[in-house]
Amino acid sequence: MNEPMGQRAGQDASADLLDPLCRYLVQVATSHDIDGIDSASLLRSLETTTLLDSFPEFFCLKDRRGRFIFANAAVLAFAGSYRLSGVIGRTEFDFLDDEVARERFTLEQQLMSSGENSEREELLRLADGRELWLATTRTCLRDSDGAIAGLMVLSRDITEARRHADLQRGHAGVLEMVARGKPLPLVLDALCQVIEGQLEGISASVLLLDDAGEHLRHGAAPSLPMAYTKLVDGVAIGPRVGSCGTCAWRRAAVVVDDIETDPLWSDFRDLAAVFRLRSCWSTPIMSADGRLLGTFALYSETIRQPTQREMDLTAVAVDLGGIAIERAQNEARIQHMAYHDPLTGLPNRTLFWAQFSRALSEAARESRKVTVAYVDLDNFKGINDSFGHALGDEVLKQLAGRLTHLVRAADLVVRLGGDEFAIVFSHIYQNEASVLKRLREIRSILSQPVDVDGIEIPITCSMGVAFYPRDGDTPEELLATADRAMYTAKAMGRDALQVSRTPDPAFG
């Protein structure tokens, strides 16, 4: 590929020192009987062996057939041999996976056939499952006639450097996803994959604290069995709830090196055994202001403590996870503020119009009826004047809470502004009478006194009602009709419910 670096590598190794080895290589390469050469006596005469054995790099010489002629101590240790005689005459097929050895043999034969040198980074997969990244220089060696007699191979282990570079790229990638506002599940999944890519035999997991602060919900676990993640989704926080539930309870890291015997896993060890999980190390994910956000855990199928590297990577994951979760929570808060009333938490007009329009579209498609109720508190200005706006705000919050509990999840409740609210029912009622009965019940409950700091505030409200499609087919028409009916109720003395017009017997 790039011959100059191969040449530099040869020069750096010192031509004076390598010449004896090259002469030895040529002698062996031109011999018809490699086993007949007294390699031990030849090598003892080479002053270079001591120097090359001190190299941390892998250094070896091969003949044209890919057989080892010389290997330094690093190569011997890698091959599991203490003596050079255990390597000489053998090939990489004796030490590596066949597929890997074949790939390397093919490359080296091509280089020696063409006379080219090579410099490259390559992944070496070992028979025991380990992976090494090597920066390897291959230089063709020639005899006195210029013919290629073999190959000099110098490899440097860059596995840690590659891992560090991969971690930096992964770290930057996760931060970019956060900055671009990618969905939190995707960000957390990418985070787990970055950490797992740095380790062997490890599965990562993120659990998120729920809104109530009592349970942990699934966040991400790309390598754990899906069945397991479903079973632990929603696990309670407590003093003896596995690694993660206990970690969230303590607000401190929990290391369990043997799930089968640790009392923290007494209620879950059978579940873990089904999925061959033997150790689990969990660390809390905290916000910048000290709030618990969730947990990050590493699982292993072996009984052991985490290594220092695994602890360092956990620190990275917890830091990134905290940033991602806080960003998502802040965005959700901003989104909620944009579409909800800050005082009562009910949807505001912006969200209400979109929801109302959708409800009408669905009703038209399914030939269903819709009821709209406009609610206005009676004499609310008098409450503010008599008790103050702070108490008036508390009254509005309590009434909003009542409304929320009085309707179904499929119904809509909105604060239109001031002391005005609206309710939209998508009908499950048999007829108009059933709907009006329910609305009278709601109005009756809303009109019960409100207790604020021991002060009982009397409350009444007026309600106007309109129906789709009878009174209009747009949100604006229906709400305006219900508003007019509400003012009719006020004009008739307040504390009443008024329908837009004479009930239609066909309605329902």
Long-range contacts (C-beta under 8 A, 24 or more apart in sequence): 1-116, 1-117, 1-118, 1-119, 1-120, 2-117, 2-118, 2-119, 3-116, 3-117, 5-117, 5-119, 5-137, 6-117, 6-118, 6-119, 6-137, 6-138, 6-139, 7-117, 7-139, 9-137, 9-139, 9-152, 9-154, 10-139, 10-152, 13-59, 13-154, 17-47, 17-48, 17-51, 18-48, 18-152, 20-45, 20-46, 20-47, 20-48, 21-46, 21-48, 21-61, 21-70, 22-141, 24-69, 24-70, 25-61, 25-63, 25-69, 25-70, 25-141, 25-149, 25-150, 26-141, 26-143, 26-144, 26-149, 26-150, 28-63, 28-69, 29-63, 29-64, 29-69, 29-143, 29-149, 29-150, 30-143, 30-149, 34-63, 34-67, 34-88, 34-89, 35-89, 39-84, 39-85, 39-88, 40-84, 40-85, 43-70, 43-84, 56-156, 56-157, 57-154, 57-155, 57-156, 57-157, 58-134, 58-153, 58-154, 58-155, 58-156, 58-157, 59-152, 59-153, 59-154, 59-155, 60-152, 60-153, 61-141, 61-150, 61-151, 61-152, 61-153, 62-108, 62-150, 62-151, 62-153, 63-149, 63-150, 64-112, 64-148, 64-149, 64-150, 65-91, 66-91, 66-92, 66-105, 66-108, 66-109, 67-91, 69-150, 96-124, 96-126, 96-127, 97-125, 97-126, 97-127, 100-124, 100-125, 107-138, 108-138, 108-151, 108-153, 111-138, 111-140, 111-151, 112-140, 112-148, 112-150, 112-151, 115-140, 115-148, 116-140, 121-158, 121-162, 129-200, 130-200, 131-159, 132-157, 132-159, 133-157, 133-158, 133-159, 133-161, 133-162, 134-158, 163-198, 166-194, 166-197, 166-198, 167-194, 167-198, 167-313, 167-316, 170-194, 170-197, 171-316, 171-320, 174-320, 174-324, 175-320, 175-323, 177-324, 178-323, 178-324, 178-327, 181-327, 181-331, 184-219, 184-324, 184-325, 184-328, 185-219, 185-220, 187-324, 187-328, 188-219, 188-220, 188-321, 188-324, 188-325, 189-220, 189-222, 191-220, 191-317, 191-320, 191-321, 191-324, 192-220, 192-221, 192-222, 192-223, 192-317, 193-222, 194-317, 195-298, 195-313, 195-314, 195-316, 195-317, 196-222, 196-223, 198-309, 198-313, 199-298, 199-309, 199-310, 199-313, 201-300, 201-301, 201-302, 202-298, 202-299, 202-300, 202-310, 203-298, 203-299, 203-300, 204-296, 204-297, 204-298, 204-299, 204-317, 205-229, 205-244, 205-296, 205-297, 205-298, 205-299, 206-285, 206-294, 206-295, 206-296, 206-297, 206-321, 207-232, 207-235, 207-244, 207-248, 207-294, 207-295, 207-297, 208-293, 208-294, 208-325, 209-237, 209-248, 209-292, 209-293, 209-294, 210-234, 213-237, 213-292, 216-244, 216-245, 216-248, 216-294, 216-295, 219-294, 224-275, 224-299, 225-275, 227-275, 228-271, 228-274, 228-275, 228-277, 231-271, 232-268, 232-271, 240-264, 240-266, 240-267, 241-267, 241-268, 242-267, 242-268, 242-280, 242-282, 243-280, 243-281, 243-282, 243-297, 244-280, 244-282, 244-295, 244-297, 246-282, 247-282, 247-283, 247-284, 247-295, 247-297, 248-284, 248-292, 248-294, 248-295, 250-284, 251-284, 251-286, 251-292, 252-284, 253-281, 253-282, 253-283, 253-284, 254-281, 254-282, 255-281, 255-305, 255-306, 256-280, 256-281, 257-303, 257-304, 257-305, 258-303, 260-303, 276-301, 277-301, 278-302, 278-303, 279-303, 279-304, 279-305, 281-306, 281-310, 281-314, 283-314, 283-315, 283-318, 284-318, 285-318, 285-321, 285-322, 285-325, 286-318, 286-322, 287-322, 287-325, 287-326, 288-322, 288-326, 293-321, 293-322, 293-325, 293-326, 293-329, 294-321, 294-325, 296-321, 341-400, 341-415, 343-393, 343-396, 343-397, 343-400, 343-415, 344-396, 344-397, 344-400, 344-415, 345-400, 346-400, 346-403, 346-404, 346-413, 346-414, 346-415, 346-421, 347-412, 347-413, 347-414, 347-415, 348-414, 348-415, 349-414, 349-416, 349-417, 351-414, 352-412, 352-414, 352-416, 352-422, 353-475, 355-412, 355-424, 356-412, 356-424, 356-475, 356-479, 357-475, 359-412, 359-424, 359-426, 360-468, 360-473, 360-474, 360-475, 362-426, 363-426, 363-427, 363-468, 364-469, 364-473, 368-426, 368-427, 369-427, 369-467, 369-468, 369-469, 369-507, 369-508, 370-424, 370-425, 370-426, 370-427, 370-467, 370-468, 370-478, 371-423, 371-424, 371-425, 371-427, 371-435, 371-439, 371-465, 371-466, 371-467, 371-468, 372-422, 372-423, 372-424, 372-425, 372-465, 372-466, 372-467, 372-468, 372-478, 372-479, 372-481, 372-482, 373-422, 373-423, 373-424, 373-425, 373-439, 373-442, 373-463, 373-464, 373-465, 373-482, 374-416, 374-420, 374-421, 374-422, 374-463, 374-464, 374-465, 374-466, 374-479, 374-482, 374-483, 374-485, 374-486, 375-403, 375-420, 375-421, 375-422, 375-423, 375-443, 375-446, 375-461, 375-462, 375-463, 375-486, 376-419, 376-420, 376-421, 376-461, 376-462, 376-463, 376-486, 376-490, 377-419, 377-420, 377-459, 377-460, 377-461, 378-459, 378-460, 378-461, 378-462, 378-490, 378-494, 378-495, 379-460, 379-494, 380-418, 380-419, 383-457, 387-452, 387-455, 387-457, 391-452, 391-453, 391-455, 391-457, 394-450, 394-452, 395-450, 395-452, 395-457, 395-459, 398-450, 398-452, 399-446, 399-450, 399-459, 402-445, 402-446, 403-442, 403-446, 406-441, 406-442, 406-445, 407-442, 422-479, 422-482, 427-508, 429-508, 430-508, 431-507, 431-508, 432-467, 432-503, 432-504, 432-507, 432-508, 433-503, 434-508, 436-465, 436-497, 436-499, 436-503, 439-463, 439-465, 439-497, 440-497, 443-497, 447-495, 460-494, 460-495, 461-495, 462-486, 462-489, 462-490, 462-494, 462-495, 462-496, 462-497, 462-498, 463-489, 463-496, 463-497, 463-498, 464-488, 464-489, 464-497, 464-498, 464-499, 464-500, 465-497, 465-498, 465-499, 465-500, 466-500, 467-500, 467-504, 467-507, 470-504, 470-507, 471-500, 471-501
